[in-house]
Amino acid sequence: MREKVQEIQQQITDFVVETPDQLEQFRVAYVGRKGLIADLFDQLKTLPADDRRAMGQELNALKNLAQEKFNTHQQQLEGVTGRVETAPVDLSLPPAPNQTGTIHPLTLARQRIIEIFERMGFNVVDGPEIETDWYNFTALNFAEDHPAREMQDTFFLEKKETERDDVLLRTHTSNVQIRLMERQQPPIRSIMPGRVYRNEAISARAHCFFHQVEGLYVAENVSFRDLKDTLYHFAKELFGADTQVRFRPSYFPFTEPSAEMDISCEMHKPGVCRICGGSQNVCKGTGWVEILGSGMVDPQVLENCGIDSKKYTGFAFGMGIERIAMLKYRIRDLRLYSENDVRFLRQFTQ
Ligand code: PHE
């Protein structure tokens, strides 16, 4: 047993403790209740009574040796980690850069559109997204069986006894035109930006919500020529002075006559369209892309809002902000706008 004590003494002296793991191994082997020294204490009982006392003293000395070594290394290791934690701040290090956000492309496009119309004397008007059938459809001359009223297009929230009272999510911002004309007599020269909802499957080209800017100009002697002048100027401001514009006859229940406006997408270099880039997948090789709908406000709509249609005339227009931003920034998929992918958003630094 004495040899065993000497052997362990040697082991303790030689044991290298440099890491917390090694300290733990040391503790288990020599300090713990199930360690080698504890074993030897157990064996004391088997010794003759004469030897027991002397052996007991030696074992106590061995135990103290192990405990002291353990304490010393434990303090050292704690001291090391303690020092790392309280290491002085290195003031010469460059700071971590601040992550600043960017303005969302839809906001950029909306701000730009508003800016152009504001300079032409239009003001911005807001209205509710939850609307009744009257403001979204009936007052705008939508026939009772008009397909836009069908369930597949409109999110209805509440069906009422009379159709004009049904509650729905607005499908365009034209509801704000009606609300505005109800409370204000001409002259009216306003634009209505806002979010609209349509019950469509989400894809690269359609979404269940999107944004519009509509405009309304009602005064005495407003003519189709004013409509063309205004939108012509808008297109050139937004897409560049060399932009060509064309109007195509169209139909909307609330305007007569109605027209859709296209802007030119002609090739700048062989095979490269101004709007499409090299792909030609927006204008489909035609050289024209549609950007908005417009028309002279139907006299019946003016009358629905209490405006004298003999005295006043007006024009209205509406465009999708997503579409404008797609054309302006060459975005190919509508879903990108609402996915919050910073790799997409960071590209819009003004
Ligand atoms: N409200 C129409 C739409 O949502 C756009 C429009 C507005 C067309 C005003 C003509 C005049 O598609």
Residues whose N, C-alpha, C, O or C-beta is under 5 A from the ligand:
A	BS01	LIG	T171 H172 S174 E214 F252 T255 G293 S294 G295 A316 F317 G318
